[in-house]
Amino acid sequence: MLFWCKKDFQMAEASEQTMLETINALRIKYEEDPDAFQTEKERAETTKLLEKGPDEEELGSPPNWNLYDQALTKLATWYTDRGKFDKAEELFQTILEIRVKMLGNTNFFVVDVLTAIARIYRKQSKFIGSAQLLQRALDIGIAIQEAPTIIAGNLFLELGIMSHQPEFDMRDLTQSKEYLLMAMDLFKEQDAGEEDHDYIVTLLNIAIVEYYESYGLDCRVDTNDPKSAMDPEKVKAQTAAREKSIQESRDILAKARKIMGNETEYTAECITTVACMESDSTAASKLFDEEIAIREKIQSPHHCDIASANLNLSKCLSKLNKHEEALNAAKRAYQIYKKQLGGASYKAAKAMAEMGEIYLDLGDARHAQEYLKKARNTFADIRPNTLDLQSKVERLCADLEVFKLAKQHGVDNSWVTGDSLDESKVGAAIAREGKKKGDKKKKGSKK
């Protein structure tokens, strides 16, 4: 939440031109999308504010400045909630420029805007840009030392979420947990306490970190020997840690449903987490269906969160061998990402890779090659350090070549075993086909 507090307001010299630029920016955005101010009361109040403009004697008044700042922030938040990240970022950048002019660089209300823009970047997987903004915000916070609880809490929460992203090159689970614990302590101080929405989201992210940490436990008897056998007790401890984090996320989801209801973004986030941890693909797919239904009610139909839910659903359906349904979900994810972020974006490339894999499972070599090639080229262009996804796409491209070779030699689908290609089976089948053709040629030459 972005807000203003008179106590901390250190106003710099404000010119009339600065104030008028602020008003003009708001007026343009309001005219573009008047429905952003949803209720009739809000719409009437904002219209009155815009039409009136400030009196000359009020131009330097902090409360008056605050009204315009809040109106700009309201529209920027509205765009963010609907997945219109380019418009939201443009407005938040305007707010940032205004606050720096009015308050100076070293101010927590500048931290608040930086955190909001960083969140928009993270939602688009622009991790480097997000990390840079968060570092700038953290540096300001350290310089000031004291902060309004909610602003500091939001900053540490965003730092914690950012630090545990699997696709972030500087991922640090230990640092992530430290940030999240600091955020949790700050949110506890709010009036709602442990029923505070942000507190619940923080708990959820701690459970996510602990889930990731369980996979990092070394279960070998001799940790210095790569070939060492697994220690049964260590494996048992790893499984217990993983199950504990999964159960904690389920408990947090139940708490979110009780406190916030079933149709809120916070609840949808909890459902996402539980579904991603769920080992049963059928149960996970039902949760993703529920998440999509919730998000379609409360968000724009083209919101990137809906695309992410569809992509996760697609992966579940593929594991259940429901390839046509999986393909439809992946296509929808791709269309949303393409519309909101562009066809050459990182997330669009993830959707293309998923579609390529599904087409390969369906035996459609032409479409598999088309989407895997696009995904490979995009990853190489925009995310050269994402080795896990690049290696997956390279593996799928290799599988595609084996598939095409098998098809060329008339080998049936028995070469597919589980989720991967049995290349030895393909090779043996191709050799048999080659031997048959060779025998036929020999017989023909004898005649």
C-alpha positions as CSV (number, residue, x, y, z in Angstrom):
1,M,0.0,0.0,0.0
2,L,1.4,3.4,-1.0
3,F,0.4,6.2,1.4
4,W,1.4,9.6,2.7
5,C,2.2,10.7,6.3
6,K,2.5,14.4,7.3
7,K,5.1,13.6,10.0
8,D,7.6,12.2,7.5
9,F,6.8,14.7,4.8
10,Q,10.0,16.7,4.0
11,M,8.8,18.8,1.1
12,A,11.4,20.3,-1.2
13,E,10.8,23.5,-3.2
14,A,7.7,22.8,-5.3
15,S,7.1,24.9,-8.4
16,E,3.7,25.5,-10.0
17,Q,5.0,23.7,-13.1
18,T,5.7,20.5,-11.1
19,M,2.2,20.4,-9.6
20,L,0.6,21.1,-13.0
21,E,2.7,18.3,-14.6
22,T,1.3,15.9,-12.0
23,I,-2.3,16.9,-12.6
24,N,-1.8,16.7,-16.4
25,A,-0.4,13.2,-16.1
26,L,-3.4,12.1,-14.0
27,R,-5.9,13.7,-16.3
28,I,-4.5,11.9,-19.4
29,K,-4.6,8.5,-17.7
30,Y,-8.1,9.2,-16.4
31,E,-9.4,10.1,-19.8
32,E,-7.9,7.0,-21.3
33,D,-9.6,4.7,-18.7
34,P,-12.2,6.4,-16.6
35,D,-13.6,3.1,-15.3
36,A,-10.4,2.7,-13.3
37,F,-12.2,4.7,-10.6
38,Q,-14.7,2.0,-10.0
39,T,-17.4,3.3,-7.7
40,E,-19.7,6.2,-8.6
41,K,-18.6,8.1,-5.5
42,E,-14.9,7.6,-6.3
43,R,-15.5,8.6,-9.9
44,A,-17.4,11.8,-8.9
45,E,-14.8,12.8,-6.3
46,T,-11.9,12.3,-8.8
47,T,-13.7,14.1,-11.6
48,K,-14.3,17.0,-9.3
49,L,-10.7,17.0,-8.2
50,L,-9.5,17.0,-11.8
51,E,-11.8,19.7,-13.0
52,K,-11.1,22.0,-10.1
53,G,-7.3,21.8,-10.2
54,P,-5.3,23.4,-7.3
55,D,-5.7,27.0,-6.2
56,E,-2.4,28.9,-6.5
57,E,-2.2,29.3,-2.7
58,E,-2.6,25.5,-2.3
59,L,0.2,24.5,-4.7
60,G,2.7,24.1,-1.9
61,S,0.4,22.4,0.5
62,P,1.4,18.8,1.5
63,P,-2.2,17.6,1.9
64,N,-3.1,18.8,-1.5
65,W,0.0,17.2,-3.1
66,N,-1.0,14.0,-1.3
67,L,-4.4,14.0,-3.0
68,Y,-2.9,14.0,-6.4
69,D,-0.3,11.4,-5.5
70,Q,-3.0,9.1,-4.2
71,A,-5.1,9.5,-7.3
72,L,-2.1,8.6,-9.5
73,T,-1.2,5.7,-7.3
74,K,-4.8,4.4,-7.4
75,L,-4.8,4.2,-11.2
76,A,-1.3,2.6,-11.2
77,T,-2.4,-0.1,-8.7
78,W,-5.6,-0.7,-10.8
79,Y,-3.4,-1.3,-13.9
80,T,-1.2,-3.7,-11.9
81,D,-4.1,-5.7,-10.6
82,R,-5.3,-6.2,-14.2
83,G,-2.0,-7.2,-15.6
84,K,-1.5,-4.0,-17.6
85,F,2.1,-3.9,-16.5
86,D,3.4,-1.4,-19.1
87,K,0.8,1.2,-18.2
88,A,1.3,0.5,-14.4
89,E,5.1,0.9,-14.7
90,E,4.7,4.2,-16.7
91,L,2.5,5.6,-14.0
92,F,4.7,4.4,-11.1
93,Q,7.7,5.9,-12.8
94,T,5.8,9.2,-13.0
95,I,5.0,8.9,-9.2
96,L,8.6,8.1,-8.5
97,E,9.9,11.2,-10.4
98,I,7.4,13.4,-8.5
99,R,8.2,12.0,-5.1
100,V,12.0,12.4,-5.7
101,K,11.4,16.0,-6.7
102,M,9.1,16.7,-3.7
103,L,10.7,14.6,-1.0
104,G,14.3,14.0,-2.1
105,N,15.9,10.6,-2.9
106,T,16.3,9.5,0.7
107,N,12.7,9.0,1.8
108,F,10.6,5.9,2.6
109,F,7.9,7.0,0.2
110,V,10.4,6.7,-2.6
111,V,11.2,3.2,-1.2
112,D,7.5,2.3,-1.4
113,V,7.3,3.2,-5.2
114,L,10.6,1.4,-5.9
115,T,9.1,-1.8,-4.3
116,A,5.9,-1.5,-6.3
117,I,7.9,-1.2,-9.6
118,A,10.2,-4.1,-8.6
119,R,7.1,-6.3,-8.0
120,I,5.8,-5.5,-11.5
121,Y,9.2,-6.5,-12.9
122,R,9.2,-9.7,-11.0
123,K,5.7,-10.6,-12.3
124,Q,7.2,-10.3,-15.8
125,S,10.3,-12.3,-14.8
126,K,12.5,-9.2,-15.3
127,F,14.6,-10.4,-12.4
128,I,17.7,-8.2,-13.0
129,G,15.7,-5.0,-13.1
130,S,13.7,-6.0,-10.1
131,A,16.8,-6.9,-8.1
132,Q,18.4,-3.5,-8.9
133,L,15.3,-1.6,-7.8
134,L,15.1,-3.6,-4.6
135,Q,18.8,-3.0,-3.8
136,R,18.3,0.8,-4.4
137,A,15.3,0.7,-2.0
138,L,17.2,-1.3,0.6
139,D,20.1,1.2,0.4
140,I,17.7,4.1,1.1
141,G,16.1,2.1,4.0
142,I,19.5,1.5,5.5
143,A,20.5,5.2,5.2
144,I,17.2,6.3,6.9
145,Q,17.1,3.4,9.4
146,E,13.6,4.1,10.7
147,A,10.6,3.4,8.6
148,P,6.8,3.1,8.7
149,T,6.1,-0.6,9.5
150,I,4.0,-1.4,6.4
151,I,6.6,0.1,4.0
152,A,9.5,-1.8,5.6
153,G,7.4,-5.0,5.7
154,N,6.5,-4.8,2.0
155,L,10.1,-4.2,1.1
156,F,11.4,-7.2,3.0
157,L,8.5,-9.4,1.7
158,E,9.4,-8.5,-1.9
159,L,13.1,-9.1,-1.2
160,G,12.2,-12.5,0.2
161,I,10.0,-13.5,-2.7
162,M,12.6,-12.3,-5.2
163,S,15.5,-14.2,-3.5
164,H,13.8,-17.6,-3.8
165,Q,12.7,-17.5,-7.4
166,P,14.1,-20.6,-9.1
167,E,14.9,-18.7,-12.3
168,F,16.7,-15.8,-10.6
169,D,20.5,-16.1,-11.3
170,M,21.4,-14.8,-7.8
171,R,19.0,-17.1,-5.9
172,D,19.8,-17.4,-2.2
173,L,17.3,-19.4,0.0
174,T,19.1,-18.5,3.2
175,Q,18.9,-14.8,2.5
176,S,15.3,-15.2,1.3
177,K,14.3,-16.7,4.6
178,E,16.0,-13.9,6.6
179,Y,14.1,-11.3,4.7
180,L,10.8,-13.1,5.1
181,L,11.3,-13.5,8.8
182,M,11.9,-9.8,9.2
183,A,8.8,-9.1,7.1
184,M,6.8,-11.5,9.3
185,D,7.9,-9.7,12.5
186,L,6.9,-6.3,11.0
187,F,3.5,-7.4,9.8
188,K,2.7,-8.9,13.3
189,E,2.8,-5.3,14.6
190,Q,-0.1,-4.3,12.4
191,D,-3.6,-4.1,13.9
192,A,-4.7,-7.4,12.2
193,G,-1.6,-9.2,13.6
194,E,-1.4,-12.8,12.4
195,E,-4.6,-12.3,10.4
196,D,-3.0,-9.6,8.3
197,H,-3.1,-10.5,4.6
198,D,0.6,-9.7,4.1
199,Y,1.5,-11.7,7.1
200,I,-0.2,-14.8,5.6
201,V,1.6,-14.3,2.3
202,T,4.9,-14.1,4.2
203,L,4.1,-17.3,6.0
204,L,3.3,-18.9,2.7
205,N,6.6,-17.9,1.2
206,I,8.5,-19.2,4.2
207,A,6.9,-22.6,3.6
208,I,8.0,-22.4,-0.1
209,V,11.6,-21.7,0.9
210,E,11.6,-24.6,3.3
211,Y,10.2,-26.8,0.6
212,Y,13.0,-25.8,-1.7
213,E,15.5,-26.3,1.1
214,S,14.4,-29.9,1.6
215,Y,15.5,-30.7,-2.0
216,G,19.0,-29.3,-1.2
217,L,19.7,-31.7,1.6
218,D,22.6,-34.1,0.8
219,C,21.4,-37.6,1.7
220,R,24.6,-39.5,0.8
221,V,26.4,-41.6,3.5
222,D,29.7,-39.9,2.5
223,T,29.0,-36.4,1.4
224,N,32.5,-36.2,-0.1
225,D,32.0,-39.2,-2.3
226,P,29.8,-38.5,-5.4
227,K,29.1,-42.3,-5.8
228,S,28.2,-42.8,-2.1
229,A,25.1,-44.7,-1.3
230,M,22.1,-42.9,0.2
231,D,21.7,-42.8,4.0
232,P,18.2,-44.1,4.8
233,E,18.0,-41.8,7.9
234,K,18.9,-38.7,5.8
235,V,16.4,-39.7,3.1
236,K,13.8,-40.0,5.8
237,A,14.6,-36.6,7.3
238,Q,14.5,-35.0,3.8
239,T,11.1,-36.6,3.1
240,A,9.8,-35.4,6.6
241,A,11.0,-31.8,5.9
242,R,9.3,-31.8,2.6
243,E,6.0,-33.1,3.9
244,K,6.2,-30.6,6.8
245,S,6.4,-27.7,4.4
246,I,3.6,-29.1,2.2
247,Q,1.3,-29.5,5.3
248,E,2.2,-26.0,6.4
249,S,1.2,-24.6,3.1
250,R,-2.1,-26.5,3.2
251,D,-2.8,-25.1,6.7
252,I,-2.0,-21.5,5.5
253,L,-4.5,-22.0,2.6
254,A,-7.2,-23.1,5.0
255,K,-6.4,-20.0,7.1
256,A,-6.6,-17.8,4.0
257,R,-10.0,-19.2,3.0
258,K,-11.3,-18.6,6.5
259,I,-10.0,-15.0,6.9
260,M,-10.1,-13.7,3.4
261,G,-12.7,-15.9,1.7
262,N,-12.3,-18.1,-1.5
263,E,-12.3,-15.3,-4.1
264,T,-9.3,-13.1,-3.3
265,E,-5.8,-12.8,-4.9
266,Y,-4.2,-13.8,-1.6
267,T,-6.2,-17.1,-1.6
268,A,-5.4,-17.7,-5.2
269,E,-1.7,-17.3,-4.3
270,C,-2.0,-19.9,-1.6
271,I,-3.8,-22.3,-3.9
272,T,-0.9,-21.9,-6.4
273,T,1.7,-22.8,-3.8
274,V,-0.2,-25.9,-2.5
275,A,-0.8,-27.1,-6.1
276,C,2.8,-26.6,-7.1
277,M,3.9,-28.7,-4.1
278,E,1.3,-31.4,-4.7
279,S,2.8,-34.7,-5.9
280,D,-0.6,-36.0,-7.0
281,S,-1.2,-34.5,-10.5
282,T,-4.9,-35.1,-10.4
283,A,-5.2,-33.2,-7.1
284,A,-2.9,-30.5,-8.4
285,S,-4.9,-30.0,-11.6
286,K,-8.1,-29.5,-9.6
287,L,-6.4,-26.8,-7.6
288,F,-5.1,-25.0,-10.7
289,D,-8.6,-25.2,-12.1
290,E,-9.9,-23.5,-8.9
291,E,-7.1,-20.9,-9.1
292,I,-8.0,-20.0,-12.7
293,A,-11.7,-19.7,-11.8
294,I,-10.9,-17.3,-9.0
295,R,-8.5,-15.2,-11.0
296,E,-11.0,-14.9,-13.9
297,K,-13.5,-13.4,-11.5
298,I,-11.2,-10.9,-9.8
299,Q,-8.7,-10.1,-12.5
300,S,-8.6,-9.2,-16.2
301,P,-9.1,-12.2,-18.5
302,H,-5.6,-11.5,-19.9
303,H,-3.7,-11.2,-16.6
304,C,-0.3,-12.9,-16.5
305,D,-1.3,-14.7,-13.3
306,I,-4.0,-16.5,-15.3
307,A,-1.4,-17.4,-17.9
308,S,0.9,-18.8,-15.2
309,A,-2.0,-20.9,-13.8
310,N,-2.8,-22.3,-17.2
311,L,0.9,-23.2,-17.8
312,N,1.0,-25.0,-14.5
313,L,-2.2,-26.8,-15.3
314,S,-0.8,-27.8,-18.7
315,K,2.2,-29.5,-17.0
316,C,-0.2,-31.5,-14.7
317,L,-2.4,-32.6,-17.6
318,S,0.6,-33.7,-19.5
319,K,1.7,-35.9,-16.6
320,L,-1.9,-37.4,-16.7
321,N,-1.4,-38.0,-20.5
322,K,-4.3,-35.6,-21.3
323,H,-2.2,-34.1,-24.0
324,E,-5.0,-32.3,-25.9
325,E,-6.3,-30.5,-22.8
326,A,-2.7,-29.7,-21.8
327,L,-2.1,-28.2,-25.2
328,N,-5.1,-26.0,-24.9
329,A,-4.0,-24.7,-21.5
330,A,-0.5,-24.0,-22.8
331,K,-1.8,-22.2,-25.9
332,R,-3.9,-20.0,-23.7
333,A,-0.9,-19.2,-21.5
334,Y,1.1,-18.4,-24.6
335,Q,-1.6,-16.1,-26.0
336,I,-1.8,-14.1,-22.8
337,Y,2.0,-13.8,-22.4
338,K,2.3,-12.7,-26.0
339,K,-0.4,-10.1,-25.6
340,Q,0.9,-8.7,-22.3
341,L,4.6,-9.2,-22.5
342,G,5.4,-9.8,-26.2
343,G,6.1,-13.0,-28.1
344,A,9.8,-12.7,-27.5
345,S,9.5,-12.5,-23.7
346,Y,10.9,-15.0,-21.3
347,K,7.5,-16.3,-20.1
348,A,6.2,-16.6,-23.7
349,A,9.3,-18.7,-24.4
350,K,8.4,-21.0,-21.4
351,A,4.9,-21.5,-22.9
352,M,6.4,-22.3,-26.3
353,A,8.7,-24.9,-24.8
354,E,5.8,-26.5,-23.1
355,M,3.7,-26.5,-26.3
356,G,6.7,-28.0,-28.2
357,E,7.0,-30.8,-25.6
358,I,3.3,-31.6,-25.9
359,Y,3.4,-31.6,-29.7
360,L,6.3,-34.1,-29.4
361,D,4.2,-36.3,-27.1
362,L,1.4,-36.2,-29.7
363,G,3.8,-37.2,-32.5
364,D,3.4,-33.9,-34.3
365,A,7.0,-33.3,-35.4
366,R,6.3,-30.2,-37.5
367,H,4.7,-28.2,-34.7
368,A,7.1,-29.5,-32.1
369,Q,10.0,-28.3,-34.1
370,E,8.4,-24.9,-34.7
371,Y,7.8,-24.1,-31.1
372,L,11.0,-25.7,-29.7
373,K,13.1,-23.7,-32.1
374,K,11.3,-20.4,-31.2
375,A,11.8,-21.2,-27.5
376,R,15.5,-22.1,-27.9
377,N,16.2,-18.9,-29.8
378,T,14.4,-16.7,-27.3
379,F,16.1,-18.3,-24.3
380,A,19.5,-17.7,-26.0
381,D,18.6,-14.1,-26.7
382,I,17.2,-12.9,-23.4
383,R,18.2,-15.4,-20.7
384,P,21.6,-16.8,-21.5
385,N,22.2,-17.9,-17.9
386,T,19.0,-19.9,-17.5
387,L,20.8,-23.2,-18.0
388,D,18.0,-25.5,-16.7
389,L,15.4,-24.3,-19.2
390,Q,17.9,-24.1,-22.0
391,S,19.1,-27.7,-21.3
392,K,15.5,-28.9,-21.2
393,V,14.8,-27.3,-24.6
394,E,18.0,-28.8,-26.0
395,R,17.0,-32.2,-24.7
396,L,13.6,-31.9,-26.3
397,C,15.2,-30.8,-29.6
398,A,17.4,-33.9,-29.5
399,D,14.3,-36.0,-28.7
400,L,12.6,-34.5,-31.7
401,E,15.4,-35.5,-34.0
402,V,15.3,-39.1,-32.7
403,F,11.5,-39.0,-33.2
404,K,11.8,-37.8,-36.8
405,L,14.5,-40.5,-37.4
406,A,12.3,-43.2,-35.9
407,K,9.3,-42.0,-38.0
408,Q,11.4,-42.0,-41.1
409,H,12.3,-45.7,-40.5
410,G,8.7,-46.7,-39.7
411,V,9.2,-47.3,-36.0
412,D,6.0,-47.2,-34.0
413,N,5.4,-45.3,-30.7
414,S,6.8,-48.1,-28.6
415,W,10.0,-46.1,-28.4
416,V,8.4,-43.8,-25.9
417,T,9.0,-44.9,-22.3
418,G,7.5,-42.8,-19.5
419,D,8.4,-39.2,-20.0
420,S,11.5,-39.7,-22.1
421,L,12.7,-41.4,-25.3
422,D,14.4,-44.8,-25.1
423,E,17.1,-44.0,-27.7
424,S,18.5,-47.5,-27.5
425,K,15.1,-49.0,-28.5
426,V,14.9,-46.5,-31.3
427,G,18.4,-47.3,-32.5
428,A,17.7,-51.1,-32.4
429,A,14.5,-50.6,-34.3
430,I,16.2,-48.5,-36.9
431,A,18.9,-51.1,-37.2
432,R,16.3,-53.8,-37.7
433,E,14.6,-51.7,-40.4
434,G,17.9,-51.1,-42.1
435,K,18.7,-54.9,-42.0
436,K,15.3,-55.7,-43.6
437,K,15.8,-53.2,-46.4
438,G,19.4,-54.5,-46.9
439,D,18.1,-58.1,-47.1
440,K,15.5,-57.0,-49.6
441,K,18.1,-55.4,-51.8
442,K,20.3,-58.5,-51.6
443,K,17.4,-60.7,-52.7
444,G,16.6,-58.3,-55.6
445,S,20.2,-58.4,-56.8
446,K,20.3,-62.3,-56.7
447,K,17.2,-62.4,-58.9
